[in-house]
C-alpha cells in the first residue's frame, strides 16, 4: 500500500460527493446547520439569497483552542493577535462569528452570538471567523442559519436538532466538500495553505499529567524503543511520541470511546465506500492510511479523527504497534501520531502526499487529551528518553520538531 493519494482517486471522491449535492439541491428546508472553523477563511453555505429575504444566524456551540505548551499564554496568542488591524473585521472581537454576502469584495458583517441580516440585493452567504489570515489558530463554531424568504413569514419548519437525519444534508455536505476541496487545492497547487491545524478541532481539555517518576523497569524498556518509524524503503519517518499501557481489547474500547476511527487499508475500497456512505446520508470517517514499520513490522492498527469529507485532506491520526515487552502483565502499545493539514509534494517520487503539522507535540497531546476527556485514563506521564528526537524529517521529506518527550498513558 502506498502512502499517497493519487489525483484520480481524490478527484473520484470529490466528484461523487458533488453529484450527491446536485441530487439534494431541491430541499425546501429553511433551517441549516454548518461547521465554521478557522481552517479556511470563509465557509460557503451554498445559500443564494434574494432581495427582501431575512437570515437569522446563531452560534450554537463554540470550541476554541490556543497553544497548550506548558507556560504558554493564550493572549495575545494566534487567535487574538496583538495587532487587531490584521483581522478581517478589526472593529469586532477576535474569533467572533462573521458573515459576508458576496464571494469577493464584500465587507465582513459581525454576527457574534446571534444576528439577523436583511438582504437588499441578490446575495450568497459565506460564514467565517474573525481571525488573522495565516494565523495558527484552531477554533470552530457550530452555526444554525434560518432563512425567511422575501414576502414570507417565519418558516413553520422545526429548528434543527443535532440528529443528522433532521439537517439539510445537501447544504451540510456542500460546506464540507468546499472545505475539503480548498485544502486539496492548497496542497496540490501551493495556494497559500498555512501551517495550522484544520479538520477536527483539537480538544481544549488540559492534560492531567503526573509528576511522579515512572517505574524503573518501564523506563528501561522505554529507553530501548526505536525513536522513529520507517517506510518500506527504510527511510526514517515519524517519531515515536506516545505509549499506551493496557490490554488490546481495553485499548480498542478506549479509542472507540474517544471517537477515534480505525483506518481503511485500501485506497480504491475507501473511495467507493466513501461515495456509497455519502449517498446513504452517512459520514465517511475512515480514510486509508499508509503502511509504516516499527520493530521490523507494519503497524498493528491505524486510527484517525477528523470532520466528515474534509478527512480527504485533513485529519488527526496515529499508528500503534504492540511492543515486544509487557509491564506488570499489561501489554504496551507504541504509537506515532501526526496531524495532516493538507497536501504537498512527496520528495521521494514527486507524487501527492499528506503534509503534516510540523509541531508534532500537539498531536501527541491531542491523543492523550481525547482519551482523558472520554474518562479512559488512569494516569499519564511525560518521559524524556535518551537521544530524543527534536528536529527531523519524515519519510516524505517534510520537517517536524518536538520537545522529544513520550506521553505514557495508563488506561483504567
C-alpha positions, 0 to 999 in steps of 0.5 A: 500500500502506498502512502499517497493519494493519487489525483484520480482517486481524490478527484473520484471522491470529490466528484461523487460527493458533488453529484450527491449535492446536485441530487439534494439541491431541491430541499425546501428546508429553511433551517441549516446547520454548518461547521465554521472553523478557522481552517479556511477563511470563509465557509460557503453555505451554498445559500443564494439569497434574494432581495427582501429575504431575512437570515437569522444566524446563531452560534450554537456551540463554540470550541476554541483552542490556543497553544497548550505548551506548558507556560504558554499564554493564550493572549495575545496568542494566534487567535487574538493577535496583538495587532487587531488591524490584521483581522478581517473585521478589526472593529469586532472581537477576535474569533467572533462569528462573521458573515459576508454576502458576496464571494469577493469584495464584500465587507465582513458583517459581525454576527457574534452570538446571534444576528439577523441580516436583511438582504437588499440585493441578490446575495450568497452567504459565506460564514467565517471567523474573525481571525488573522489570515495565516494565523495558527489558530484552531477554533470552530463554531457550530452555526444554525442559519434560518432563512425567511424568504422575501414576502414570507413569514417565519418558516413553520419548519422545526429548528434543527436538532443535532440528529443528522437525519433532521439537517439539510444534508445537501447544504451540510455536505456542500460546506464540507466538500468546499472545505475539503476541496480548498485544502486539496487545492492548497496542497496540490497547487501551493495556494497559500495553505498555512501551517495550522491545524484544520479538520477536527478541532483539537480538544481544549481539555488540559492534560492531567499529567503526573509528576511522579517518576515512572517505574524503573523497569518501564523506563528501561524498556522505554529507553530501548524503543526505536525513536522513529518509524520507517517506510518500506524503503527504510527511510526514517519517518515519524517519531515515536511520541506516545505509549499506551499501557493496557490490554488490546481489547481495553485499548480498542474500547478506549479509542472507540470511546474517544471517537477515534476511527480505525483506518481503511487499508485500501485506497480504491475500497475507501473511495467507493465506500466513501461515495456509497456512505455519502449517498446513504446520508452517512459520514465517511470517517475512515480514510486509508492510511499508509503502511509504516514499520516499527520493530521490523513490522507494519503497524498493528492498527491505524486510527484517525479523527477528523470532520466528515469529507474534509478527512480527504485532506485533513485529519488527526491520526496515529499508528500503534504497534504492540511492543515486544515487552509487557509491564506488570502483565499489561501489554504496551502499545507504541504509537506515532501520531501526526496531524495532516493539514493538507497536501504537498509534494512527496520528495521521494517520487514527486507524487501527492502526499499528506503534509503534516503539522510540523509541531508534532507535540500537539498531536501527541497531546491531542491523543492523550487529551481525547482519551482523558476527556472520554474518562479512559485514563488512569494516569499519564506521564511525560518521559524524556528518553535518551537521544530524543528526537527534536528536529527531523524529517519524515519519510516524505521529506517534510520537517517536524520538531518536538520537545522529544518527550513520550506521553505514557498513558495508563488506561483504567 
